Amino acid sequence: MEPVEMIIVSSSNIEAIGFDSASDELYVRFIKGGTYIYSGVSEFQFSEFVDAPSKGQWLDQNVKKPGNSYRKM
């Protein structure tokens, strides 16, 4: 189980997201399995992510392409 509260989202690829404000880490649980933790994400960015119409597109443009480090749970 993830150490943060996860929010179920409407997405074709992402099942749930969560945020740890103490460590500025974004948690993303994918529908096809696996939870990834992305470092260096601000609380403001997480709010944007929650409100984004396309979760996958937002994640790609704002976290993956900029090269945030990540690890798999």
C-alpha positions in Angstrom: 0.0 0.0 0.0 1.2 3.5 -0.8 2.3 5.7 2.2 0.2 8.6 0.9 -3.6 9.1 0.3 -4.4 8.2 -3.3 -7.1 10.0 -5.3 -8.9 7.8 -8.0 -8.8 9.7 -11.3 -10.5 9.5 -14.7 -7.9 8.4 -17.1 -7.3 5.7 -19.7 -3.8 5.0 -18.3 -3.7 6.3 -14.7 -5.7 4.8 -11.9 -4.8 7.0 -8.9 -2.5 9.8 -7.9 -1.2 11.1 -4.6 1.3 13.6 -3.2 3.7 13.7 -0.3 4.3 17.4 0.6 7.0 16.5 3.1 9.2 15.1 0.3 7.7 16.8 -2.8 7.0 13.4 -4.3 4.2 12.6 -6.7 2.7 9.1 -6.6 1.1 7.7 -9.8 -0.6 4.3 -9.8 -1.1 3.0 -13.4 -4.1 0.9 -14.5 -1.8 -1.7 -16.0 0.0 -2.1 -12.7 2.8 -0.4 -10.8 3.1 2.7 -8.8 5.8 5.2 -9.6 7.1 8.0 -7.4 8.4 11.1 -9.1 10.7 13.5 -7.2 10.8 17.3 -7.4 7.1 17.9 -7.9 5.6 20.9 -6.1 2.2 21.1 -4.4 1.1 23.6 -7.0 2.0 21.2 -9.7 0.1 18.4 -8.0 -3.0 20.7 -7.9 -2.6 21.3 -11.6 -2.3 17.6 -12.2 -5.5 17.0 -10.2 -7.4 19.5 -12.4 -5.8 18.5 -15.7 -8.3 17.3 -18.3 -5.7 14.7 -19.6 -3.8 13.2 -16.7 -1.4 11.2 -19.0 -0.6 14.3 -21.2 0.0 16.5 -18.1 2.3 13.8 -16.6 4.3 13.5 -19.8 4.7 17.2 -20.4 5.3 18.4 -16.8 7.1 15.5 -15.1 8.5 12.9 -17.6 9.9 15.2 -20.3 11.5 17.6 -17.9 13.4 14.6 -16.5 12.1 14.3 -12.9 13.8 11.4 -11.3 11.5 8.5 -10.4 11.4 5.1 -8.8 9.0 2.2 -8.9 7.3 1.0 -5.8 
